[in-house]
Amino acid sequence: MKPASSSFANAFGSFTLHRLPLVNNPSLRAWDAADELLLNTLHEQALLEASQTRLLIINDSFGALSVSLNEYSPHNWSDSYQSHLAVTHNLTSNELSNLTTYVPSTQEPDGKFDVVLIKIPKTIALLEYQLITLKPHISADTTIIAAGMVKHIHTSTLKLFEKILGTTTTSLAKKKARLVFSSFDKTDKTNDNKPTTPPYPKSFYNKEIDMTLSNHANVFAKDKLDIGARFMLEQFKQLPASKHIVDLGCGNGVLGLVAKRQLPDSHVTFIDESYMAIDSAKENYKTIIGDKQADFLLSDTLSNLKDDQHDNDNVDDNIDLILCNPPFHQQHTMGDYLAWEMFKQSLQYLTSGGSLWVVSNRHLGYHVKLKKLFGNCKTLASNKKFVVLVAKKR
């Protein structure tokens, strides 16, 4: 099956781009009108003319900006490991040398920047964290332009730029996309009242599981237990004895943490493509469990799971149980293709007799996909909103 690609023409050239994971769905483009508007504006205003311009790109989903501006050796700052993989993939596909410096969201970019380009993220908390963390790396001379589709730029978004950076204006909408222009004046006295330290990670205590969980800015359900995860945890009294458990799409790690506490002799591998999720899971494991018998893996689904990834040589590489609360969106795009990829790889990596536990919204109909893929699917529990499904590898 040939993966769908997008031909992306803009003021800096024409490029072939793929989304990751690779899927054969032409309706899923690797760029949007906001990318196009931002790049064309940069070109029209000659904002990258200087050869020594230091360029920072934030939240570039699949490399539309980084590939188009590769000649300027951009720094790519993102919470998505998969997005970083996509940039590398698309540079290679276009036979371009990789001049990008990749910066995880859990680290700060290095030095000062002349131009900062931001794609508005889905999570307002992530944007807040990024803008506050950005402040030491910009000056009054820094050009700061954010871009997004009109439906994703709210009054609260603009107020956040004003609150953290300074004077903020917007462009006219074009193809349902808009730009946000913000300026930063370090000498402005009003900056004395602006936030200088991100309010993340945040912690909350949940009485039901008797755990205090710490969450970084881009982790889902930052101040309370996710209701889907809570429903799945209610079924853990039926959890099968397992030597090796994988918490797939782990977020803050709550599923794997409760499983480890219930099955103390098991080994747990936490997997997520979010840098902040993996850091949150690590911190929570250290605080709640305390020992080092766990693995934390940045991966787009299970594709990076290798025998040599284990910190503990005594770990059984056979996976008995995969726990999954799959996402049904990728950035602003809704769909079940990420969940489908997780299910397919779970079947590949599970040992014979191993099981995949999935919690999802009822309306998504994952039981049909799981039964088709595994040849079986049991509904362990359901309520008005959620269902917990179990599929076994035969």
C-alpha positions as CSV (number, residue, x, y, z in Angstrom):
1,M,0.0,0.0,0.0
2,K,1.5,3.3,-1.1
3,P,1.2,6.0,1.7
4,A,-0.7,9.2,0.8
5,S,1.5,12.2,0.2
6,S,0.9,16.0,-0.2
7,S,2.5,18.2,-2.8
8,F,3.1,21.4,-1.0
9,A,4.0,24.4,-3.1
10,N,4.9,27.7,-1.4
11,A,7.1,30.7,-1.8
12,F,10.2,28.7,-0.9
13,G,9.7,25.8,-3.3
14,S,7.6,22.7,-4.0
15,F,7.9,19.7,-1.7
16,T,6.4,16.2,-1.3
17,L,5.3,15.7,2.3
18,H,4.1,12.6,4.2
19,R,2.3,12.4,7.5
20,L,3.5,9.9,10.1
21,P,2.4,7.2,10.7
22,L,2.2,6.5,7.0
23,V,-1.4,5.9,6.0
24,N,-3.1,5.6,2.6
25,N,-5.6,8.4,3.1
26,P,-5.3,11.3,0.6
27,S,-7.6,13.5,2.8
28,L,-4.9,13.6,5.5
29,R,-2.5,16.3,4.3
30,A,0.9,16.9,5.9
31,W,0.4,20.7,5.8
32,D,-2.4,23.2,6.1
33,A,-3.4,26.6,4.9
34,A,-1.7,28.2,8.0
35,D,1.7,26.8,6.9
36,E,1.2,28.2,3.5
37,L,0.1,31.6,4.7
38,L,3.1,31.8,7.2
39,L,5.7,30.9,4.6
40,N,4.3,33.2,1.9
41,T,4.3,36.1,4.4
42,L,7.9,35.4,5.4
43,H,8.9,35.5,1.8
44,E,6.8,38.7,0.9
45,Q,8.3,40.6,3.9
46,A,11.8,39.2,3.3
47,L,12.1,38.3,7.0
48,L,14.7,35.6,6.4
49,E,17.0,37.5,4.1
50,A,20.0,37.7,6.4
51,S,22.3,34.7,6.1
52,Q,23.0,34.7,9.9
53,T,19.3,34.7,10.9
54,R,18.7,32.3,13.8
55,L,15.4,30.6,13.2
56,L,13.2,28.7,15.8
57,I,10.2,26.7,14.6
58,I,7.7,25.5,17.3
59,N,5.1,22.8,16.9
60,D,5.9,21.9,13.2
61,S,3.6,18.9,12.9
62,F,5.1,17.1,9.9
63,G,7.9,19.3,8.7
64,A,6.0,21.7,6.3
65,L,7.9,24.6,7.8
66,S,11.2,22.9,8.6
67,V,11.5,21.3,5.2
68,S,10.6,24.5,3.3
69,L,13.1,26.5,5.4
70,N,15.8,23.8,5.7
71,E,18.4,26.1,4.1
72,Y,18.2,28.4,7.2
73,S,19.2,25.6,9.6
74,P,16.2,25.9,11.8
75,H,15.9,24.7,15.4
76,N,12.7,22.6,15.7
77,W,11.2,22.7,19.2
78,S,8.3,20.2,19.7
79,D,6.7,17.9,22.2
80,S,6.2,15.3,19.5
81,Y,8.8,12.7,18.9
82,Q,6.7,11.6,15.9
83,S,6.9,15.2,14.5
84,H,10.6,15.1,14.7
85,L,10.7,11.8,12.9
86,A,8.4,13.3,10.2
87,V,10.8,16.2,9.6
88,T,13.7,13.8,9.0
89,H,11.5,11.5,6.8
90,N,10.3,14.4,4.6
91,L,13.8,15.9,4.3
92,T,15.1,12.6,3.1
93,S,12.1,12.1,0.7
94,N,12.9,15.5,-0.9
95,E,16.7,14.6,-1.0
96,L,17.6,17.5,1.3
97,S,20.5,17.5,3.7
98,N,19.2,17.6,7.3
99,L,20.2,21.0,8.7
100,T,17.6,20.9,11.5
101,T,18.5,20.9,15.2
102,Y,15.8,19.0,17.1
103,V,14.9,20.3,20.5
104,P,12.5,18.2,22.8
105,S,9.8,20.2,24.6
106,T,11.3,19.2,27.9
107,Q,14.5,21.2,27.1
108,E,15.0,24.8,26.3
109,P,16.3,26.0,22.9
110,D,19.8,27.2,22.9
111,G,20.7,30.9,22.6
112,K,18.8,33.9,21.2
113,F,16.6,33.8,18.0
114,D,16.0,36.4,15.4
115,V,12.8,34.8,14.0
116,V,10.3,32.6,15.9
117,L,7.6,30.7,14.0
118,I,4.8,29.0,16.1
119,K,2.1,26.7,15.0
120,I,-0.8,27.1,17.5
121,P,-1.0,23.8,19.4
122,K,-4.2,22.1,20.4
123,T,-3.4,22.4,24.1
124,I,-3.4,26.0,25.5
125,A,-1.3,24.8,28.5
126,L,1.5,23.8,26.1
127,L,1.4,27.2,24.4
128,E,1.6,28.9,27.8
129,Y,4.6,26.8,28.8
130,Q,6.3,27.5,25.4
131,L,5.8,31.2,25.5
132,I,7.1,31.6,29.0
133,T,10.1,29.3,28.4
134,L,10.8,31.3,25.2
135,K,11.2,34.7,26.8
136,P,15.0,34.4,27.7
137,H,15.6,33.4,24.0
138,I,14.1,36.5,22.3
139,S,14.5,40.3,22.3
140,A,12.6,43.3,21.2
141,D,14.2,42.7,17.7
142,T,12.9,39.2,17.4
143,T,10.1,38.6,14.8
144,I,7.5,36.4,16.4
145,I,4.7,35.0,14.2
146,A,2.2,32.3,15.1
147,A,-0.1,30.6,12.7
148,G,-3.2,28.5,12.9
149,M,-6.6,27.9,11.4
150,V,-9.2,30.5,12.3
151,K,-11.3,28.0,14.3
152,H,-8.3,27.2,16.5
153,I,-7.4,30.8,17.3
154,H,-9.6,32.0,20.2
155,T,-9.7,35.2,22.2
156,S,-8.0,33.3,25.0
157,T,-5.2,32.5,22.6
158,L,-4.5,36.1,21.8
159,K,-4.8,37.1,25.4
160,L,-2.2,34.6,26.3
161,F,0.3,36.2,23.9
162,E,-0.5,39.6,25.3
163,K,-0.2,38.4,28.9
164,I,3.2,36.6,28.4
165,L,4.9,38.5,25.6
166,G,3.4,41.9,24.8
167,T,1.5,43.7,22.0
168,T,-0.3,41.2,19.8
169,T,-2.2,41.7,16.5
170,T,-3.6,39.4,13.9
171,S,-3.7,39.2,10.1
172,L,-6.8,39.0,7.9
173,A,-8.0,35.4,7.4
174,K,-7.0,33.7,4.2
175,K,-8.2,30.2,3.3
176,K,-9.6,30.0,6.8
177,A,-6.1,30.5,8.2
178,R,-4.7,33.5,10.2
179,L,-1.4,34.8,11.6
180,V,-0.7,36.2,15.0
181,F,2.1,38.8,15.3
182,S,3.5,39.4,18.8
183,S,6.3,41.6,20.1
184,F,8.5,41.5,23.2
185,D,10.1,44.4,24.9
186,K,12.2,43.4,27.8
187,T,12.6,47.0,29.0
188,D,8.9,47.6,29.1
189,K,7.8,48.2,32.7
190,T,4.6,46.2,32.1
191,N,6.8,43.1,31.7
192,D,7.4,43.2,35.5
193,N,4.0,41.7,35.9
194,K,4.3,39.1,33.2
195,P,4.9,35.4,34.1
196,T,8.6,34.3,34.1
197,T,8.2,30.7,35.3
198,P,5.9,28.1,33.7
199,P,3.3,26.7,36.2
200,Y,4.1,23.2,35.1
201,P,4.4,20.4,36.0
202,K,1.3,20.3,38.1
203,S,0.3,17.7,40.6
204,F,-3.0,16.4,41.9
205,Y,-4.0,13.7,44.3
206,N,-6.6,11.0,43.5
207,K,-8.2,9.3,46.4
208,E,-9.6,6.4,44.4
209,I,-6.2,5.1,43.5
210,D,-4.4,6.8,46.4
211,M,-1.8,8.4,44.1
212,T,-0.4,11.9,43.6
213,L,0.3,12.3,39.9
214,S,2.6,14.9,38.3
215,N,1.8,16.1,34.8
216,H,3.7,18.3,32.4
217,A,1.9,20.9,30.3
218,N,0.9,18.8,27.3
219,V,-0.3,15.7,29.2
220,F,-4.0,15.0,28.9
221,A,-6.1,15.5,32.1
222,K,-3.5,17.6,33.9
223,D,-5.5,18.3,37.1
224,K,-7.7,15.2,37.5
225,L,-7.8,11.5,36.6
226,D,-9.0,11.0,33.0
227,I,-12.5,9.5,33.2
228,G,-11.7,6.9,30.6
229,A,-8.6,5.8,32.5
230,R,-10.7,5.8,35.7
231,F,-13.2,3.4,34.1
232,M,-10.5,1.1,32.9
233,L,-8.8,1.0,36.3
234,E,-12.1,-0.1,37.9
235,Q,-11.7,-3.3,35.8
236,F,-8.2,-4.0,37.0
237,K,-9.5,-6.6,39.5
238,Q,-9.6,-8.8,36.5
239,L,-6.1,-8.0,35.4
240,P,-4.3,-11.3,34.3
241,A,-0.9,-12.3,35.9
242,S,1.7,-10.8,33.6
243,K,5.5,-10.7,33.5
244,H,5.8,-7.9,31.0
245,I,3.2,-5.1,30.7
246,V,3.3,-2.3,28.2
247,D,1.4,1.0,28.9
248,L,1.0,2.1,25.3
249,G,0.3,5.9,24.9
250,C,1.1,6.1,28.6
251,G,0.5,9.8,29.2
252,N,1.3,10.3,32.9
253,G,1.6,6.5,33.3
254,V,-1.4,5.9,35.6
255,L,-2.4,2.6,33.9
256,G,1.1,1.1,34.1
257,L,1.6,2.4,37.7
258,V,-1.6,0.9,39.0
259,A,-0.8,-2.4,37.2
260,K,2.7,-2.4,38.7
261,R,1.3,-1.9,42.1
262,Q,-1.2,-4.7,41.7
263,L,1.3,-7.0,40.0
264,P,4.6,-6.1,41.8
265,D,6.6,-8.8,40.1
266,S,5.8,-7.6,36.6
267,H,8.0,-5.4,34.5
268,V,6.4,-2.3,32.9
269,T,7.4,-0.5,29.7
270,F,5.9,3.0,29.3
271,I,5.6,4.2,25.7
272,D,4.5,7.5,24.3
273,E,5.5,9.9,21.5
274,S,5.2,12.9,23.7
275,Y,8.4,14.0,25.5
276,M,6.3,15.5,28.3
277,A,4.3,12.4,28.7
278,I,7.5,10.2,29.1
279,D,9.0,12.7,31.6
280,S,5.7,12.7,33.6
281,A,5.6,8.9,33.7
282,K,9.2,8.8,34.8
283,E,8.7,11.2,37.6
284,N,5.5,9.5,38.8
285,Y,7.1,6.0,38.7
286,K,10.0,7.2,40.7
287,T,7.8,8.9,43.3
288,I,5.1,6.2,43.6
289,I,7.0,2.9,42.9
290,G,10.5,4.0,43.7
291,D,12.6,1.2,42.1
292,K,14.3,1.2,38.7
293,Q,12.6,-1.8,37.2
294,A,10.8,-0.1,34.4
295,D,11.5,1.2,30.8
296,F,10.4,4.5,29.3
297,L,10.4,4.6,25.6
298,L,9.8,7.5,23.1
299,S,8.2,5.9,20.2
300,D,5.5,6.4,17.5
301,T,3.4,3.5,18.7
302,L,5.5,0.3,19.3
303,S,7.9,0.7,16.4
304,N,10.9,1.5,18.6
305,L,10.5,-1.4,20.9
306,K,13.7,-3.5,20.7
307,D,15.2,-6.2,22.8
308,D,18.1,-3.9,23.7
309,Q,15.9,-1.1,25.0
310,H,15.6,-2.7,28.5
311,D,17.6,-1.3,31.4
312,N,17.2,-4.6,33.1
313,D,18.8,-7.6,31.4
314,N,16.5,-10.0,33.3
315,V,13.3,-8.7,31.7
316,D,11.3,-11.2,29.7
317,D,11.0,-9.7,26.2
318,N,7.7,-11.5,25.6
319,I,4.8,-9.0,26.2
320,D,1.9,-10.6,28.1
321,L,-0.3,-7.5,28.4
322,I,-0.7,-4.2,26.6
323,L,-2.8,-1.5,28.2
324,C,-4.0,1.2,25.9
325,N,-6.1,4.4,26.1
326,P,-5.6,5.4,22.5
327,P,-5.8,8.9,21.2
328,F,-8.5,9.7,18.6
329,H,-6.8,12.9,17.4
330,Q,-3.4,13.9,16.1
331,Q,-2.8,17.6,16.8
332,H,-6.1,19.1,15.5
333,T,-7.0,16.2,13.2
334,M,-9.6,13.7,14.4
335,G,-9.5,10.0,13.3
336,D,-8.9,6.4,14.4
337,Y,-5.8,5.8,12.3
338,L,-3.4,6.2,15.3
339,A,-5.5,3.7,17.3
340,W,-5.6,1.3,14.3
341,E,-1.8,1.4,14.1
342,M,-1.5,0.7,17.8
343,F,-3.8,-2.3,17.5
344,K,-1.9,-3.7,14.5
345,Q,1.5,-3.4,16.3
346,S,0.0,-4.8,19.5
347,L,-0.9,-8.0,17.7
348,Q,2.6,-8.1,16.3
349,Y,4.4,-7.7,19.6
350,L,2.2,-9.7,22.0
351,T,3.3,-13.2,22.9
352,S,0.8,-16.0,22.1
353,G,-1.9,-15.9,24.7
354,G,-1.2,-12.3,25.5
355,S,-3.9,-9.7,25.6
356,L,-4.6,-6.1,24.6
357,W,-6.8,-4.1,26.9
358,V,-8.4,-1.0,25.3
359,V,-10.6,1.7,26.8
360,S,-12.4,4.0,24.4
361,N,-15.5,6.0,23.8
362,R,-18.4,3.7,22.8
363,H,-19.2,5.4,19.6
364,L,-15.7,4.8,18.1
365,G,-16.6,1.1,17.5
366,Y,-13.2,-0.3,18.2
367,H,-14.6,-3.7,19.0
368,V,-15.3,-4.2,15.2
369,K,-11.6,-3.4,14.3
370,L,-10.2,-5.6,17.1
371,K,-12.4,-8.6,16.2
372,K,-11.3,-8.3,12.6
373,L,-7.7,-8.0,13.5
374,F,-7.4,-10.5,16.4
375,G,-10.3,-12.8,15.5
376,N,-11.8,-12.1,18.9
377,C,-12.9,-9.3,21.2
378,K,-14.6,-9.4,24.6
379,T,-16.4,-6.5,26.1
380,L,-15.1,-6.5,29.7
381,A,-17.2,-3.5,30.9
382,S,-19.3,-0.7,29.5
383,N,-21.2,2.4,30.6
384,K,-23.1,5.2,28.8
385,K,-19.8,6.7,27.5
386,F,-17.0,4.2,27.6
387,V,-16.2,0.6,26.9
388,V,-13.3,-1.6,28.0
389,L,-12.3,-4.2,25.4
390,V,-10.0,-7.2,25.6
391,A,-8.5,-8.9,22.5
392,K,-6.2,-12.0,22.9
393,K,-3.5,-13.1,20.5
394,R,-4.1,-16.8,19.7
